[in-house]
């Protein structure tokens, strides 16, 4: 199983009867799982049901679900209001016209306001069973498309994280093999430090100096940090291999990587080790940023 990214986009559209509709779902990074919905008036229930399906299908990320709906245009339908027309004819029949005035013609009567009406046959989309069924089916296809997009992005992300783990492992090996960690090099640095301390000062206790030298050497030992860094690399590789929603655990490992690298830099008493530690911290920060995209 591959890891999935929290970033993805999917669109599902169709035509049902007189309606054209389109679902769009976009997800980005998020600490938890949140989905916001925007639907046309009257279709709130369909949107909430879709939101519930999305929450069941995903584990992390912030999502925005939008539904657009339009009705296909058609020629307007006209209707003659018979009641109004009859009332008008009755009124005209009782009216005595002057000799120089002609009776009303049909086109004149039809021009009177209220005689001819424009029928509004627009129905409530929420009451269109075929439309509601199509919208619900579209949500299922939309979720599958989004999951496929997130898995595709996750596959690429897995490759990037794997390369960064390779770099971390290489820097750990460089620190392990650094000449500055060899006993002779450590001894030479300690002898130089001690010689600088005792120069011209015979009152310093040699036994106490020996104890301090042992403590300095112990504090400078980065063996535990290197071992833990290697263990974290192995754990991260196992999580990438395991796949699924492992983003939180990878984020925790990234924090542990950072702690060990900081300790290594603090203990480094040589320029070469300090350089390795700083480069290690840089790639760990890149790893941490990428991990924020993992579901």
Backbone torsions as a table, in degrees:
resi	resn	phi	psi	omega
1	UNK	NA	137.4	179.9
2	UNK	-92.6	159.3	171.5
3	UNK	-75.2	160.6	178.3
4	UNK	-119.9	144.2	173.9
5	UNK	-81.7	156.3	174.5
6	UNK	-85.8	-6.2	-179.6
7	UNK	-96.9	128.0	179.2
8	UNK	-169.9	162.2	178.8
9	UNK	-146.0	141.0	177.4
10	UNK	-146.7	150.6	178.7
11	UNK	-138.9	136.2	178.3
12	UNK	-134.9	123.2	-175.2
13	UNK	-132.3	161.1	179.0
14	UNK	-170.2	176.6	177.2
15	UNK	-126.6	126.4	178.4
16	UNK	-130.5	112.1	-178.0
17	UNK	60.1	-125.0	-179.7
18	UNK	-89.4	4.9	-174.2
19	UNK	-108.3	140.5	168.4
20	UNK	-111.1	129.9	-176.5
21	UNK	-135.1	159.5	178.4
22	UNK	-154.9	125.7	171.2
23	UNK	-93.4	140.0	171.5
24	UNK	-133.5	132.1	-178.7
25	UNK	-131.6	125.4	179.7
26	UNK	-126.6	135.5	176.9
27	UNK	-127.1	146.3	176.6
28	UNK	-134.6	-178.3	-177.1
29	UNK	-63.2	147.7	176.6
30	UNK	-164.9	149.8	179.3
31	UNK	-67.3	-39.5	178.9
32	UNK	-118.5	-144.9	-180.0
33	UNK	-127.7	121.7	179.8
34	UNK	-144.4	134.2	179.5
35	UNK	-130.8	124.6	175.4
36	UNK	-103.5	147.4	-173.5
37	UNK	-127.2	138.5	174.2
38	UNK	-132.8	117.9	-178.6
39	UNK	-132.2	159.5	175.3
40	UNK	-64.0	159.7	-179.8
41	UNK	-57.6	134.9	178.4
42	UNK	96.0	-14.1	-177.3
43	UNK	-111.7	24.4	-179.7
44	UNK	-61.2	-39.1	-178.4
45	UNK	-64.8	-39.8	177.5
46	UNK	-63.9	-40.3	179.3
47	UNK	-64.9	-41.2	179.6
48	UNK	-67.1	-37.4	176.7
49	UNK	-64.9	-39.7	177.4
50	UNK	-63.7	-40.9	178.6
51	UNK	-60.1	-42.0	178.5
52	UNK	-61.8	-39.1	178.7
53	UNK	-65.4	-39.7	-179.1
54	UNK	-66.6	-41.4	179.7
55	UNK	-62.6	-31.6	177.8
56	UNK	-75.7	-28.7	-174.1
57	UNK	-84.8	-25.1	-175.8
58	UNK	-115.2	164.9	178.0
59	UNK	-118.5	-28.4	-179.9
60	UNK	-146.5	156.3	175.9
61	UNK	122.2	157.0	174.8
62	UNK	-103.7	124.7	-176.1
63	UNK	-118.6	152.5	173.9
64	UNK	-128.9	118.6	-179.8
65	UNK	-109.3	125.0	179.6
66	UNK	-123.8	140.0	174.4
67	UNK	-122.1	122.5	174.5
68	UNK	-109.1	142.3	-175.2
69	UNK	-142.3	133.6	176.6
70	UNK	-139.2	152.4	-179.4
71	UNK	-107.2	134.0	-178.1
72	UNK	-65.1	138.3	-178.3
73	UNK	-76.5	146.4	177.6
74	UNK	-143.9	165.3	-179.1
75	UNK	-63.3	137.1	-179.5
76	UNK	-64.1	145.4	179.5
77	UNK	-101.7	129.4	-179.4
78	UNK	-105.1	147.9	178.9
79	UNK	-139.1	133.9	176.7
80	UNK	-87.4	123.2	178.7
81	UNK	-78.7	99.3	-174.5
82	UNK	-62.3	-36.9	-178.7
83	UNK	-62.8	-46.3	179.8
84	UNK	-65.3	-41.2	-179.2
85	UNK	-64.0	-44.3	180.0
86	UNK	-64.4	-40.2	177.6
87	UNK	-62.3	-39.4	179.3
88	UNK	-66.1	-42.4	179.4
89	UNK	-65.1	-40.3	178.6
90	UNK	-62.8	-42.1	-179.7
91	UNK	-65.3	-39.5	179.9
92	UNK	-70.5	-32.7	179.8
93	UNK	-66.3	-31.7	179.5
94	UNK	-85.6	-5.8	-175.8
95	UNK	-91.1	128.2	177.2
96	UNK	-89.9	117.4	-175.5
97	UNK	-92.5	147.8	173.2
98	UNK	-62.7	159.4	-176.8
99	UNK	-63.5	-29.0	-177.5
100	UNK	-90.9	9.9	179.8
101	UNK	-114.2	126.6	179.7
102	UNK	-82.0	149.4	176.2
103	UNK	-60.0	156.8	-179.8
104	UNK	-65.3	139.0	177.1
105	UNK	-91.3	168.3	-178.7
106	UNK	-63.2	-43.1	-179.2
107	UNK	-65.1	-31.3	176.9
108	UNK	-68.5	-39.2	178.4
109	UNK	-65.7	-40.7	-179.5
110	UNK	-67.1	-21.5	-179.3
111	UNK	-80.3	-12.4	179.9
112	UNK	-69.4	134.4	-178.0
113	UNK	-59.4	131.9	177.7
114	UNK	97.7	-15.5	179.4
115	UNK	-76.7	-45.3	177.7
116	UNK	-107.5	126.3	-177.9
117	UNK	-119.9	149.8	175.6
118	UNK	-94.3	117.9	-178.0
119	UNK	-75.9	130.7	175.0
120	UNK	-101.8	99.9	-176.9
121	UNK	-96.9	15.4	179.8
122	UNK	-68.1	122.0	-178.6
123	UNK	-95.9	162.8	175.8
124	UNK	-71.6	118.1	-177.3
125	UNK	-59.9	-29.0	-179.6
126	UNK	-67.7	-18.6	179.9
127	UNK	-93.5	-4.7	178.5
128	UNK	-85.0	102.3	-174.6
129	UNK	-61.8	-39.3	-179.6
130	UNK	-64.1	-39.9	179.7
131	UNK	-66.2	-47.4	-179.2
132	UNK	-60.3	-41.0	179.0
133	UNK	-64.2	-40.7	179.7
134	UNK	-66.6	-38.8	178.9
135	UNK	-64.7	-41.2	179.5
136	UNK	-66.0	-40.5	177.6
137	UNK	-66.1	-34.8	179.1
138	UNK	-65.3	-31.6	178.9
139	UNK	-63.3	-42.4	179.4
140	UNK	-60.4	-44.5	178.1
141	UNK	-66.1	-36.6	179.8
142	UNK	-62.3	-44.8	-179.1
143	UNK	-63.9	-41.9	179.0
144	UNK	-63.4	-39.5	178.6
145	UNK	-65.9	-39.5	178.5
146	UNK	-65.8	-43.7	179.3
147	UNK	-61.3	-39.7	177.8
148	UNK	-63.7	-40.4	179.1
149	UNK	-65.9	-40.6	179.6
150	UNK	-69.0	-35.0	176.5
151	UNK	-68.7	-39.0	177.6
152	UNK	-62.6	-44.5	177.0
153	UNK	-64.7	-37.1	179.1
154	UNK	-65.5	-33.9	178.6
155	UNK	-63.5	-44.4	177.5
156	UNK	-65.8	-39.4	179.8
157	UNK	-64.4	-38.0	178.4
158	UNK	-61.3	-39.1	177.8
159	UNK	-64.1	-41.1	179.2
160	UNK	-64.2	-45.4	-179.5
161	UNK	-64.7	-38.3	177.8
162	UNK	-62.2	-40.3	178.2
163	UNK	-65.6	-39.7	179.3
164	UNK	-66.8	-35.6	175.4
165	UNK	-65.8	-34.9	176.0
166	UNK	-61.5	-42.2	-179.6
167	UNK	-66.9	-42.5	177.5
168	UNK	-59.0	-46.0	179.6
169	UNK	-60.9	-38.1	-179.6
170	UNK	-66.5	-41.0	178.8
171	UNK	-66.8	-35.0	176.2
172	UNK	-63.1	-42.3	178.0
173	UNK	-63.3	-39.6	179.2
174	UNK	-64.2	-41.2	178.4
175	UNK	-64.9	-39.8	179.0
176	UNK	-60.4	-42.0	-175.5
177	UNK	-90.1	2.3	-176.7
178	UNK	-61.2	130.9	177.7
179	UNK	-57.6	-24.2	-178.5
180	UNK	-66.6	-17.9	-179.7
181	UNK	-90.5	-6.1	-179.4
182	UNK	-70.0	143.3	-178.3
183	UNK	-52.5	-41.8	-178.6
184	UNK	-62.7	-40.3	-179.6
185	UNK	-67.2	-42.5	179.1
186	UNK	-63.2	-42.9	-179.1
187	UNK	-63.0	-42.1	-178.8
188	UNK	-63.6	-42.0	179.8
189	UNK	-65.3	-41.8	179.4
190	UNK	-64.3	-42.0	179.9
191	UNK	-62.8	-37.6	179.5
192	UNK	-67.7	-40.6	179.4
193	UNK	-65.3	-42.3	-179.6
194	UNK	-67.0	-41.3	179.4
195	UNK	-61.0	-36.8	178.4
196	UNK	-67.8	-34.0	180.0
197	UNK	-71.6	-42.7	-173.2
198	UNK	-89.2	-2.7	-178.1
199	UNK	-59.1	111.2	177.9
200	UNK	76.9	9.9	-178.9
201	UNK	-126.6	97.9	-177.5
202	UNK	-82.5	-6.8	-174.9
203	UNK	-81.1	-8.8	-179.2
204	UNK	-73.7	134.9	-178.2
205	UNK	-76.5	118.9	179.7
206	UNK	-58.4	-38.6	-179.5
207	UNK	-64.3	-41.6	179.6
208	UNK	-66.8	-37.9	177.1
209	UNK	-61.8	-38.2	178.6
210	UNK	-63.4	-43.3	179.5
211	UNK	-63.4	-41.9	179.0
212	UNK	-65.0	-36.6	179.2
213	UNK	-64.7	-40.3	178.0
214	UNK	-63.3	-41.6	179.1
215	UNK	-64.4	-42.8	178.7
216	UNK	-61.4	-42.8	179.6
217	UNK	-63.8	-40.4	-179.9
218	UNK	-65.5	-41.0	-179.8
219	UNK	-67.8	-28.6	-178.5
220	UNK	-82.0	-9.7	-178.4
221	UNK	-74.3	123.9	-178.4
222	UNK	-108.8	18.4	-179.2
223	UNK	-57.1	-47.3	-177.9
224	UNK	-63.4	-40.2	179.5
225	UNK	-63.7	-42.0	179.1
226	UNK	-64.9	-41.9	179.2
227	UNK	-63.4	-41.5	-179.6
228	UNK	-69.6	-36.9	177.2
229	UNK	-61.7	-41.9	177.5
230	UNK	-64.4	-40.2	178.7
231	UNK	-64.2	-38.6	178.9
232	UNK	-67.2	-38.1	177.2
233	UNK	-61.0	-45.5	178.8
234	UNK	-62.0	-41.6	180.0
235	UNK	-64.6	-40.8	-179.8
236	UNK	-65.8	-40.6	177.8
237	UNK	-63.0	-39.5	178.7
238	UNK	-63.7	-39.5	178.9
239	UNK	-66.3	-41.0	177.9
240	UNK	-63.2	-37.3	178.6
241	UNK	-70.7	-37.3	179.7
242	UNK	-65.3	-41.9	179.2
243	UNK	72.2	-169.5	-177.6
244	UNK	79.9	-164.7	-178.0
245	UNK	-77.7	78.5	-176.5
246	UNK	-110.0	12.5	-175.3
247	UNK	-59.7	-41.3	-178.8
248	UNK	-64.4	-41.2	-179.7
249	UNK	-69.2	-36.3	176.0
250	UNK	-65.8	-37.0	177.8
251	UNK	-63.6	-40.4	177.1
252	UNK	-62.6	-43.7	178.6
253	UNK	-62.8	-37.9	178.7
254	UNK	-61.1	-38.4	176.6
255	UNK	-65.9	-39.8	178.2
256	UNK	-66.0	-39.3	174.2
257	UNK	-54.7	-46.9	-177.5
258	UNK	-62.7	-40.1	179.7
259	UNK	-63.0	-45.7	-178.5
260	UNK	-65.2	-39.5	179.2
261	UNK	-65.7	-39.0	177.7
262	UNK	-63.3	-42.3	179.1
263	UNK	-65.0	-40.6	178.7
264	UNK	-59.9	-44.8	179.8
265	UNK	-64.3	-37.4	-179.6
266	UNK	-67.2	-33.8	-178.3
267	UNK	-84.4	-20.1	-175.5
268	UNK	-61.3	123.6	178.1
269	UNK	-116.6	28.6	-179.4
270	UNK	-146.2	145.4	-177.6
271	UNK	-61.1	-40.3	-177.7
272	UNK	-65.9	-40.5	178.2
273	UNK	-68.3	-37.2	177.6
274	UNK	-63.0	-39.7	178.6
275	UNK	-62.8	-45.5	179.3
276	UNK	-61.5	-42.0	-179.8
277	UNK	-62.4	-41.1	179.8
278	UNK	-67.7	-41.4	177.5
279	UNK	-65.9	-35.7	177.2
280	UNK	-63.6	-43.4	179.2
281	UNK	-63.3	-36.6	-179.2
282	UNK	-64.7	-46.6	-178.7
283	UNK	-71.8	-31.0	176.0
284	UNK	-65.1	-38.7	177.7
285	UNK	-64.7	-39.7	176.0
286	UNK	-63.3	-40.9	177.5
287	UNK	-61.8	-44.3	-179.3
288	UNK	-62.0	-40.9	179.9
289	UNK	-64.2	-42.2	-179.8
290	UNK	-67.6	-35.6	-179.4
291	UNK	-62.3	-27.5	179.4
292	UNK	-61.8	-16.5	179.7
293	UNK	-89.0	-9.4	-173.7
294	UNK	-83.8	133.3	178.1
295	UNK	-64.2	NA	NA
